[in-house]
Amino acid sequence: MALLGNAAMVAWHNLAPGKESDHDEWHAREHLFERVAIPGFRRGRRCRSTHGNEAYFLMYEVDSLATLTSSAYRERLNDPTSWSQQIIPTICDMTRTLCRIEASQSRGLGTHLLTIRLTANPDQREHLVGWLTNLVLAELHTHTGITGAHLLRGDAEASGEPTDEMRLRGGGDRCADLILLVEAYQSAVLESLTGGPLATPQLLEHGANNTCQVGLYRVAQIVSEADLDQNSSA
C-alpha cells in the first residue's frame, strides 16, 4: 500500500496564541471534510507537533497535481466559508506545497510522523532524489516500528498561485523543495532515524543543503472519501 493518488498538498503552520481549540474544532468538523469532498481528493490528515518548529502538519492525498490546480479546488480557495474566514487569519508561519509523489511504500497508516524538508544543491538534485527514493522503497519501510515512507517533490510555481485564503493569512506562504515523510507506530523509532540514517550530516553528504528542517508529529485526525457520507448523515 502507498499514498493514495500521485500528488499531495502538504502544509506546516503555527497559530496565534490561544487559538488551538477553535482551530481544531473548525478543522475537524468542517475543513477536512470540505477538502476531501473536492473531486480528486482522496484523504486528509491533521497532525500536532511533538518536536519541531511548526505546531501543525497537514496533508491531503489527491489523484494528480492537476487536482490541486483544478477549478473545483481553486473555487474553494477563493470562496472560504464564514467559519474559515474566522479561523484562517489566526494561522501563521505557513509553508504550503503542492507536490508530486516521487516514491511511496507503506503497510498502513502510522500514528506518528517524521517530516524532513530538504533543498537540494542544484548540481546534486538527481543524486539526492535517487538516494532518498532508494531509502523509501528499499529500506525505511522495512525497519521495525515503521509503517510507511514517502518522498514528495514540491512544485514551486503551482504552490505560489495567490488565493483568497492566502490573503487571509497575510500572504507570503513558503514552499518546500523535497519532503521526506516517515510514518511509525512509535515516536521513538522516528527519533532514532534523525540520529542515524536520516541525520543531517547524512543528508548533506548526499546533496542536501544546510537548510534541512525536521519535525515530529502525532496524527490527530484522518478523513477519507468513505467518511463523507457518515459526516453528512450525522
N, C-alpha and C positions, 0 to 999 in steps of 0.2 A: 504494500500500500504506500502511496506517496501523497503529497499535497493534491488537493482537488483542482483540476484545471491546469493551465500553463502559465498563469500570471498571478500576481498578488499586489495588493496595496498594503504597505506596512507604515506604521507611524509610531513615533515616540513623543511624549509630551509631558509637561507639568501642568499644575493647576494653581490658580490664585489661592492663597491660604484660606482654609475653612470651607472649601467648595467640594470636597471629595464626595460627601454623601449625596449632594444634589446631582453632581456629575454622574455618579454610578447608577443612581435611580433612573436618570434620563437614558443613559447608555443601555442599561439592562432592559428597560421596558419599551423604549421607542427606537433608539438609534440603530442598534444591532439588527432589529427586525426590519426596519426601513431599508437598510442597506442590502440585507440578504434577499429582500423581495425584488430587487432590481434584476432584470434579466441578465443572466450570465454570472451572477454572484452565487457562490456555492456554500461558503461557510465563513463565519466571522468569529473572532475571539477577542476578549479583553483580558489583559494581564496586568498585575500590580508588581511593582519593583520590590525585590528583597535586597538587591545591591546593584547600584548603578546611578547614572546621572539623572535620568528621567523617571518619573513616578509611574508612567503608564506605557505599555506597549500594546498596539492594536494590529490586527492582521485580518485581511479579507482575501480569501482564495477565490479566484474567478477563472472563467473559461479561457480568456486570452487578454492580451494587452488592449485589444480593440474594445473589450468590455469596459475598460477603465477610461476610454476616450469616447464612449458612446453617448448619444444624445440622452438616453434614459438616465445615465449616471450624472451627466452634466446638468440635467434638469433638476435633480435633487440637490446638487452642489450649489446651484444658483437660485434655489427656492426653499431655503431652510424653514422648517416648521417653527411655530411660535415658541415651542419648548426649546428647540435648537438655538433660536435667537437669544434665549436667556442664558444658555449654558456655554455656547461656543466662545463668547468673549472672555470667559474665565480660563480658557485654555491658552497656555503659553509655552515658549521654547519648543515649538513644533518642528520635528523632522518628519516629512511625509514623502513617501517614494512609491511611484508606480514601477513595478518590477516584472521582468521575465524570470521564470523559474529555470535555472540552469541545470540543477540536479536535485533529486528528492528521493528519499528512501525512508520508510518507516514501518513500524509494527503497531500502528495505532497512535492515539494522541497521548502526550505526556502531561503531567500536572505541573511540571516546572520547565522553564525555557531559558536558554542562554542565547543572547543576541550579540553578535560581533559585527560592527560596521567597519569596513575597510575601504581605503582608497589605494588603488594600485599605482605603483610607479609606471609611467607611460610605456617605457621600454620593457616592462616585465609583466604586463597585464595578462597576456595569454598563458605565461608560465604559472602565474598565481591562480588564475581560474582553473587551469588543468590540475594543479596540486590540490586545490580545495575540492574540486569535483571528485578526485580520487578518494579524498578523505571521506566525503559524503557517501559515495556509492560503495566503497570497498572496505572502509574501516570504522568510522564513527558509529554507525548504527548497529554494529556487532558488539560494542562494549557493553558490559554488564550495567544495567540500570538505564541505558539509553533506549528510547523508543523511536527516535527518528532524527534525521539530519537533512538539512536543506540549504542549497546555495541559490541566492537570488541576485540578479543584476539589475541595477536601477536604470531608469530611462529619465535623464535629467530634463529633456525637452518636454516630454509629456507631463512630468511631475510639476513643471513650473507654470502651467496654464493658470491664469488668475480666475478665481471664482468668488461668489458672494461669501461662502463660508471662510475662505482665506481672508477676505476683507474683514469679517467679523473678528478674526483672530489677530488682526493688525498687520497681516501680510508678512512677508519675509520668511516663509517656510524654507527650511533646509532640505537637502536631498542627499541620500546615501548613494555611494557608488556600488559596492558589493556588500552583501549581507549574508552572514552565515548564521543559521538557526539550528540549535540542537535541543531536542526535547528529551525529558527523562522523567522517571517517577520518583527520583530522589535528587534534591538540590545539591547534596554533597558530591554526587557524580559530576555534575556540571562544574562545580568549583574546582574539582581536581583537574579538569581539562584545561582551565586557564593557567594552571601551573605546570602543565605538561605539553601535550601535542598542540594545544592552541595558545600557548604562552606567547606574549608579544614578540620576544626575540625570534621565535619560530616563524611567525607571520612576516616579520621584517626580512628574514633570510630568504623567504620565497617571493618577495616582490611587493609587499605592502609598504606604504609609507608610515611615518610615525604618528598618524592621527587615529589609530585604532581605538574604538570605543566599545567597551564591554559592559553588558548589563545582564543581571539575573532576575528572572520574573517568575511569579506564581500565577497560574492560569485561574482566572476568576469566573469566566463565563464563556461558553461556546454556543453558537446558534448556527444551525444548518437549515437547508431548504425544508427538511422534514418537520422542523419546529414551527413553520409559518402557520399551518392550518390550526395547530393546537393553540397558538397565541391568539388567532383571530376568534376562536370559539370560547376562549377563557372568560 
